Amino acid sequence: MALFSELAVYKTGYDFLLEIYNRTKNFPREYKFSLGEKMKEASLDLLIDVCKANKSKPQRPL
């Protein structure tokens, strides 16, 4: 089993997360803490799901 940090989908998701953090810095104040935080949370949840999926055992085919 590969480390999650070496997976291509994780690397792409992490780059996406960094881009969101960089872009939300320039949001207007009224959107920074509403829309910006939702975007950050959703992208972070994506990375957490990738880590969980990598650790789970493969399911048997039917």
Gaussian input, Z-matrix of N, CA and C with variables (Angstrom, degrees):
# hf/3-21g

backbone

0 1
 N
 C     1     B1
 C     2     B2     1     A1
 N     3     B3     2     A2     1     D1
 C     4     B4     3     A3     2     D2
 C     5     B5     4     A4     3     D3
 N     6     B6     5     A5     4     D4
 C     7     B7     6     A6     5     D5
 C     8     B8     7     A7     6     D6
 N     9     B9     8     A8     7     D7
 C    10    B10     9     A9     8     D8
 C    11    B11    10    A10     9     D9
 N    12    B12    11    A11    10    D10
 C    13    B13    12    A12    11    D11
 C    14    B14    13    A13    12    D12
 N    15    B15    14    A14    13    D13
 C    16    B16    15    A15    14    D14
 C    17    B17    16    A16    15    D15
 N    18    B18    17    A17    16    D16
 C    19    B19    18    A18    17    D17
 C    20    B20    19    A19    18    D18
 N    21    B21    20    A20    19    D19
 C    22    B22    21    A21    20    D20
 C    23    B23    22    A22    21    D21
 N    24    B24    23    A23    22    D22
 C    25    B25    24    A24    23    D23
 C    26    B26    25    A25    24    D24
 N    27    B27    26    A26    25    D25
 C    28    B28    27    A27    26    D26
 C    29    B29    28    A28    27    D27
 N    30    B30    29    A29    28    D28
 C    31    B31    30    A30    29    D29
 C    32    B32    31    A31    30    D30
 N    33    B33    32    A32    31    D31
 C    34    B34    33    A33    32    D32
 C    35    B35    34    A34    33    D33
 N    36    B36    35    A35    34    D34
 C    37    B37    36    A36    35    D35
 C    38    B38    37    A37    36    D36
 N    39    B39    38    A38    37    D37
 C    40    B40    39    A39    38    D38
 C    41    B41    40    A40    39    D39
 N    42    B42    41    A41    40    D40
 C    43    B43    42    A42    41    D41
 C    44    B44    43    A43    42    D42
 N    45    B45    44    A44    43    D43
 C    46    B46    45    A45    44    D44
 C    47    B47    46    A46    45    D45
 N    48    B48    47    A47    46    D46
 C    49    B49    48    A48    47    D47
 C    50    B50    49    A49    48    D48
 N    51    B51    50    A50    49    D49
 C    52    B52    51    A51    50    D50
 C    53    B53    52    A52    51    D51
 N    54    B54    53    A53    52    D52
 C    55    B55    54    A54    53    D53
 C    56    B56    55    A55    54    D54
 N    57    B57    56    A56    55    D55
 C    58    B58    57    A57    56    D56
 C    59    B59    58    A58    57    D57
 N    60    B60    59    A59    58    D58
 C    61    B61    60    A60    59    D59
 C    62    B62    61    A61    60    D60
 N    63    B63    62    A62    61    D61
 C    64    B64    63    A63    62    D62
 C    65    B65    64    A64    63    D63
 N    66    B66    65    A65    64    D64
 C    67    B67    66    A66    65    D65
 C    68    B68    67    A67    66    D66
 N    69    B69    68    A68    67    D67
 C    70    B70    69    A69    68    D68
 C    71    B71    70    A70    69    D69
 N    72    B72    71    A71    70    D70
 C    73    B73    72    A72    71    D71
 C    74    B74    73    A73    72    D72
 N    75    B75    74    A74    73    D73
 C    76    B76    75    A75    74    D74
 C    77    B77    76    A76    75    D75
 N    78    B78    77    A77    76    D76
 C    79    B79    78    A78    77    D77
 C    80    B80    79    A79    78    D78
 N    81    B81    80    A80    79    D79
 C    82    B82    81    A81    80    D80
 C    83    B83    82    A82    81    D81
 N    84    B84    83    A83    82    D82
 C    85    B85    84    A84    83    D83
 C    86    B86    85    A85    84    D84
 N    87    B87    86    A86    85    D85
 C    88    B88    87    A87    86    D86
 C    89    B89    88    A88    87    D87
 N    90    B90    89    A89    88    D88
 C    91    B91    90    A90    89    D89
 C    92    B92    91    A91    90    D90
 N    93    B93    92    A92    91    D91
 C    94    B94    93    A93    92    D92
 C    95    B95    94    A94    93    D93
 N    96    B96    95    A95    94    D94
 C    97    B97    96    A96    95    D95
 C    98    B98    97    A97    96    D96
 N    99    B99    98    A98    97    D97
 C   100   B100    99    A99    98    D98
 C   101   B101   100   A100    99    D99
 N   102   B102   101   A101   100   D100
 C   103   B103   102   A102   101   D101
 C   104   B104   103   A103   102   D102
 N   105   B105   104   A104   103   D103
 C   106   B106   105   A105   104   D104
 C   107   B107   106   A106   105   D105
 N   108   B108   107   A107   106   D106
 C   109   B109   108   A108   107   D107
 C   110   B110   109   A109   108   D108
 N   111   B111   110   A110   109   D109
 C   112   B112   111   A111   110   D110
 C   113   B113   112   A112   111   D111
 N   114   B114   113   A113   112   D112
 C   115   B115   114   A114   113   D113
 C   116   B116   115   A115   114   D114
 N   117   B117   116   A116   115   D115
 C   118   B118   117   A117   116   D116
 C   119   B119   118   A118   117   D117
 N   120   B120   119   A119   118   D118
 C   121   B121   120   A120   119   D119
 C   122   B122   121   A121   120   D120
 N   123   B123   122   A122   121   D121
 C   124   B124   123   A123   122   D122
 C   125   B125   124   A124   123   D123
 N   126   B126   125   A125   124   D124
 C   127   B127   126   A126   125   D125
 C   128   B128   127   A127   126   D126
 N   129   B129   128   A128   127   D127
 C   130   B130   129   A129   128   D128
 C   131   B131   130   A130   129   D129
 N   132   B132   131   A131   130   D130
 C   133   B133   132   A132   131   D131
 C   134   B134   133   A133   132   D132
 N   135   B135   134   A134   133   D133
 C   136   B136   135   A135   134   D134
 C   137   B137   136   A136   135   D135
 N   138   B138   137   A137   136   D136
 C   139   B139   138   A138   137   D137
 C   140   B140   139   A139   138   D138
 N   141   B141   140   A140   139   D139
 C   142   B142   141   A141   140   D140
 C   143   B143   142   A142   141   D141
 N   144   B144   143   A143   142   D142
 C   145   B145   144   A144   143   D143
 C   146   B146   145   A145   144   D144
 N   147   B147   146   A146   145   D145
 C   148   B148   147   A147   146   D146
 C   149   B149   148   A148   147   D147
 N   150   B150   149   A149   148   D148
 C   151   B151   150   A150   149   D149
 C   152   B152   151   A151   150   D150
 N   153   B153   152   A152   151   D151
 C   154   B154   153   A153   152   D152
 C   155   B155   154   A154   153   D153
 N   156   B156   155   A155   154   D154
 C   157   B157   156   A156   155   D155
 C   158   B158   157   A157   156   D156
 N   159   B159   158   A158   157   D157
 C   160   B160   159   A159   158   D158
 C   161   B161   160   A160   159   D159
 N   162   B162   161   A161   160   D160
 C   163   B163   162   A162   161   D161
 C   164   B164   163   A163   162   D162
 N   165   B165   164   A164   163   D163
 C   166   B166   165   A165   164   D164
 C   167   B167   166   A166   165   D165
 N   168   B168   167   A167   166   D166
 C   169   B169   168   A168   167   D167
 C   170   B170   169   A169   168   D168
 N   171   B171   170   A170   169   D169
 C   172   B172   171   A171   170   D170
 C   173   B173   172   A172   171   D171
 N   174   B174   173   A173   172   D172
 C   175   B175   174   A174   173   D173
 C   176   B176   175   A175   174   D174
 N   177   B177   176   A176   175   D175
 C   178   B178   177   A177   176   D176
 C   179   B179   178   A178   177   D177
 N   180   B180   179   A179   178   D178
 C   181   B181   180   A180   179   D179
 C   182   B182   181   A181   180   D180
 N   183   B183   182   A182   181   D181
 C   184   B184   183   A183   182   D182
 C   185   B185   184   A184   183   D183

   B1=1.4461
   B2=1.5314
   B3=1.3058
   B4=1.4578
   B5=1.5203
   B6=1.3116
   B7=1.4609
   B8=1.5219
   B9=1.3256
   B10=1.4649
   B11=1.5182
   B12=1.3254
   B13=1.4643
   B14=1.5295
   B15=1.3375
   B16=1.4540
   B17=1.5276
   B18=1.3250
   B19=1.4586
   B20=1.5220
   B21=1.3117
   B22=1.4707
   B23=1.5233
   B24=1.3367
   B25=1.4626
   B26=1.5269
   B27=1.3176
   B28=1.4635
   B29=1.5243
   B30=1.3282
   B31=1.4615
   B32=1.5235
   B33=1.3344
   B34=1.4557
   B35=1.5269
   B36=1.3162
   B37=1.4606
   B38=1.5131
   B39=1.3291
   B40=1.4620
   B41=1.5239
   B42=1.3278
   B43=1.4679
   B44=1.5301
   B45=1.3255
   B46=1.4628
   B47=1.5258
   B48=1.3280
   B49=1.4602
   B50=1.5272
   B51=1.3204
   B52=1.4599
   B53=1.5256
   B54=1.3168
   B55=1.4635
   B56=1.5309
   B57=1.3258
   B58=1.4686
   B59=1.5201
   B60=1.3236
   B61=1.4569
   B62=1.5262
   B63=1.3236
   B64=1.4624
   B65=1.5266
   B66=1.3193
   B67=1.4673
   B68=1.5213
   B69=1.3388
   B70=1.4620
   B71=1.5253
   B72=1.3180
   B73=1.4709
   B74=1.5175
   B75=1.3230
   B76=1.4600
   B77=1.5254
   B78=1.3365
   B79=1.4617
   B80=1.5269
   B81=1.3099
   B82=1.4688
   B83=1.5303
   B84=1.3107
   B85=1.4542
   B86=1.5306
   B87=1.3337
   B88=1.4662
   B89=1.5269
   B90=1.3395
   B91=1.4628
   B92=1.5239
   B93=1.3120
   B94=1.4631
   B95=1.5274
   B96=1.3215
   B97=1.4617
   B98=1.5212
   B99=1.2922
   B100=1.4648
   B101=1.5284
   B102=1.3046
   B103=1.4577
   B104=1.5286
   B105=1.3219
   B106=1.4711
   B107=1.5131
   B108=1.3242
   B109=1.4624
   B110=1.5226
   B111=1.3206
   B112=1.4689
   B113=1.5280
   B114=1.3270
   B115=1.4584
   B116=1.5291
   B117=1.3263
   B118=1.4612
   B119=1.5216
   B120=1.3206
   B121=1.4581
   B122=1.5249
   B123=1.3231
   B124=1.4606
   B125=1.5275
   B126=1.3212
   B127=1.4643
   B128=1.5248
   B129=1.3169
   B130=1.4620
   B131=1.5243
   B132=1.3218
   B133=1.4674
   B134=1.5271
   B135=1.3176
   B136=1.4596
   B137=1.5298
   B138=1.3263
   B139=1.4650
   B140=1.5235
   B141=1.3161
   B142=1.4624
   B143=1.5285
   B144=1.3257
   B145=1.4686
   B146=1.5232
   B147=1.3248
   B148=1.4675
   B149=1.5272
   B150=1.3282
   B151=1.4680
   B152=1.5203
   B153=1.3406
   B154=1.4648
   B155=1.5267
   B156=1.3130
   B157=1.4642
   B158=1.5228
   B159=1.3164
   B160=1.4599
   B161=1.5248
   B162=1.3287
   B163=1.4605
   B164=1.5243
   B165=1.3344
   B166=1.4629
   B167=1.5232
   B168=1.3067
   B169=1.4618
   B170=1.5250
   B171=1.3289
   B172=1.4709
   B173=1.5316
   B174=1.3130
   B175=1.4583
   B176=1.5225
   B177=1.3238
   B178=1.4629
   B179=1.5165
   B180=1.3200
   B181=1.4758
   B182=1.5216
   B183=1.3070
   B184=1.4794
   B185=1.4966
   A1=108.27
   A2=116.42
   A3=121.67
   A4=110.54
   A5=115.49
   A6=119.47
   A7=108.82
   A8=115.81
   A9=118.39
   A10=111.75
   A11=117.31
   A12=120.13
   A13=112.42
   A14=117.51
   A15=121.03
   A16=112.84
   A17=117.48
   A18=120.71
   A19=110.68
   A20=115.58
   A21=120.28
   A22=111.39
   A23=117.05
   A24=119.85
   A25=110.41
   A26=118.17
   A27=121.13
   A28=110.84
   A29=116.19
   A30=119.90
   A31=111.32
   A32=116.91
   A33=121.14
   A34=110.44
   A35=116.63
   A36=120.62
   A37=112.45
   A38=116.84
   A39=120.92
   A40=110.94
   A41=116.30
   A42=119.79
   A43=110.56
   A44=116.09
   A45=121.53
   A46=110.48
   A47=116.99
   A48=121.53
   A49=111.05
   A50=117.59
   A51=120.89
   A52=111.57
   A53=116.32
   A54=120.66
   A55=110.89
   A56=116.64
   A57=120.17
   A58=109.80
   A59=118.03
   A60=120.78
   A61=111.12
   A62=117.00
   A63=119.78
   A64=111.99
   A65=117.02
   A66=120.64
   A67=112.61
   A68=117.55
   A69=119.48
   A70=112.26
   A71=118.02
   A72=120.24
   A73=111.03
   A74=116.64
   A75=121.70
   A76=113.42
   A77=117.95
   A78=120.53
   A79=110.08
   A80=116.95
   A81=119.26
   A82=109.58
   A83=116.01
   A84=121.25
   A85=113.08
   A86=117.33
   A87=119.72
   A88=112.62
   A89=117.80
   A90=121.19
   A91=113.18
   A92=116.67
   A93=120.45
   A94=111.76
   A95=116.76
   A96=119.45
   A97=113.00
   A98=118.64
   A99=119.75
   A100=108.72
   A101=117.04
   A102=121.53
   A103=111.37
   A104=116.50
   A105=120.40
   A106=112.53
   A107=116.93
   A108=120.48
   A109=111.67
   A110=117.10
   A111=119.83
   A112=110.65
   A113=116.77
   A114=120.35
   A115=111.07
   A116=116.67
   A117=120.99
   A118=110.69
   A119=116.46
   A120=120.68
   A121=111.70
   A122=117.07
   A123=120.58
   A124=111.50
   A125=117.05
   A126=119.04
   A127=111.12
   A128=117.14
   A129=119.87
   A130=110.40
   A131=117.43
   A132=121.11
   A133=111.00
   A134=116.54
   A135=120.74
   A136=111.07
   A137=116.91
   A138=120.34
   A139=111.01
   A140=116.98
   A141=120.57
   A142=109.81
   A143=117.05
   A144=120.92
   A145=111.59
   A146=117.37
   A147=120.77
   A148=110.05
   A149=116.41
   A150=120.26
   A151=111.16
   A152=116.89
   A153=120.80
   A154=111.08
   A155=117.18
   A156=120.66
   A157=110.81
   A158=117.31
   A159=120.38
   A160=111.40
   A161=117.33
   A162=121.13
   A163=112.82
   A164=117.43
   A165=119.72
   A166=110.37
   A167=115.00
   A168=120.86
   A169=108.41
   A170=116.93
   A171=118.99
   A172=110.82
   A173=115.51
   A174=120.31
   A175=109.13
   A176=115.11
   A177=119.95
   A178=108.82
   A179=117.12
   A180=119.10
   A181=110.40
   A182=116.54
   A183=121.30
   A184=112.18
   D1=129.81
   D2=-179.21
   D3=-77.65
   D4=154.37
   D5=173.01
   D6=-68.32
   D7=141.81
   D8=-177.99
   D9=-61.80
   D10=-30.94
   D11=-178.30
   D12=-71.22
   D13=-11.90
   D14=178.35
   D15=-97.68
   D16=-6.10
   D17=-179.27
   D18=-74.28
   D19=141.44
   D20=-179.44
   D21=-62.81
   D22=-38.40
   D23=-179.38
   D24=-66.72
   D25=-35.38
   D26=177.32
   D27=-67.91
   D28=-44.48
   D29=-179.98
   D30=-61.61
   D31=-41.98
   D32=178.31
   D33=-65.83
   D34=-42.82
   D35=178.11
   D36=-64.18
   D37=-38.37
   D38=178.35
   D39=-66.58
   D40=-42.22
   D41=176.58
   D42=-61.90
   D43=-38.70
   D44=177.22
   D45=-63.23
   D46=-43.26
   D47=178.45
   D48=-60.95
   D49=-44.78
   D50=178.25
   D51=-62.39
   D52=-38.99
   D53=178.36
   D54=-64.80
   D55=-39.55
   D56=177.59
   D57=-63.27
   D58=-44.29
   D59=178.58
   D60=-60.88
   D61=-41.18
   D62=179.59
   D63=-67.61
   D64=-39.97
   D65=-177.69
   D66=-73.43
   D67=-35.46
   D68=-177.52
   D69=-73.65
   D70=-14.39
   D71=174.87
   D72=-60.54
   D73=-32.44
   D74=-175.57
   D75=-94.91
   D76=4.76
   D77=178.19
   D78=-66.19
   D79=149.59
   D80=171.49
   D81=-61.13
   D82=154.55
   D83=-174.21
   D84=-55.34
   D85=-41.27
   D86=-175.97
   D87=-67.65
   D88=-19.70
   D89=179.30
   D90=-103.31
   D91=-19.96
   D92=-174.68
   D93=-59.50
   D94=-41.73
   D95=-174.35
   D96=-97.68
   D97=-3.01
   D98=175.59
   D99=-107.49
   D100=-72.60
   D101=-178.04
   D102=-67.08
   D103=-42.31
   D104=-178.81
   D105=-60.52
   D106=-44.26
   D107=179.84
   D108=-67.36
   D109=-36.79
   D110=177.82
   D111=-64.94
   D112=-39.77
   D113=178.71
   D114=-65.09
   D115=-42.68
   D116=179.23
   D117=-64.14
   D118=-44.24
   D119=-178.94
   D120=-63.90
   D121=-42.38
   D122=-179.13
   D123=-65.26
   D124=-41.43
   D125=-179.62
   D126=-71.05
   D127=-33.49
   D128=176.63
   D129=-68.59
   D130=-38.67
   D131=176.27
   D132=-60.89
   D133=-36.86
   D134=177.40
   D135=-60.19
   D136=-45.03
   D137=-179.66
   D138=-66.71
   D139=-37.12
   D140=178.28
   D141=-64.85
   D142=-40.62
   D143=178.00
   D144=-63.48
   D145=-37.52
   D146=177.50
   D147=-63.23
   D148=-42.65
   D149=178.93
   D150=-63.42
   D151=-44.21
   D152=179.78
   D153=-64.44
   D154=-42.11
   D155=-179.43
   D156=-64.85
   D157=-34.85
   D158=-179.88
   D159=-70.28
   D160=-29.87
   D161=-178.91
   D162=-84.51
   D163=-19.87
   D164=-175.87
   D165=-72.58
   D166=154.86
   D167=179.47
   D168=-79.64
   D169=143.51
   D170=177.70
   D171=-65.08
   D172=143.15
   D173=179.41
   D174=-83.28
   D175=149.80
   D176=178.04
   D177=-73.97
   D178=140.86
   D179=175.76
   D180=-67.25
   D181=150.17
   D182=-179.77
   D183=-74.56

